[in-house]
């Protein structure tokens, strides 16, 4: 099963309250029909248009990414996960914080290190129940995709 199918199955298994915190670069989102447009926009903003990151293949976004026609302000807090990096974004971080993936780190360690940086930047502004939901989804996504990412990395 491909990463995209695995993640789509995860998305569909979540409750609507949780689905709002996971976006994928392809497929139909149960809540957001314009998910792919939002995803492309968010990816461009989080990678800061840096040519170094152009070769990154987007896998998932976990967090809040909200925009509507009434309020053009876009609230983005969370993680853009690619095949090479995890970009962390919050209002407190001046730009995306980048965590580079490597072949030796365990999914649990990635979750722990990246989560600590994120949680410190959004606490106490983000409600605890949202933090718990995002942490759970982030952990599940990393656990699902990191072994496949690492298998494709050169030693």
PyMOL commands that set and color helices and strands:
alter all, ss='L'
color gray80, all
select helices_A, chain A and resi 3-13+16-19+35-46+51-53+107-122+128-152
alter helices_A, ss='H'
color red, helices_A
select strands_A, chain A and resi 22-23+58-66+75-82+85-89+97-100
alter strands_A, ss='S'
color yellow, strands_A
deselect
rebuild
show_as cartoon
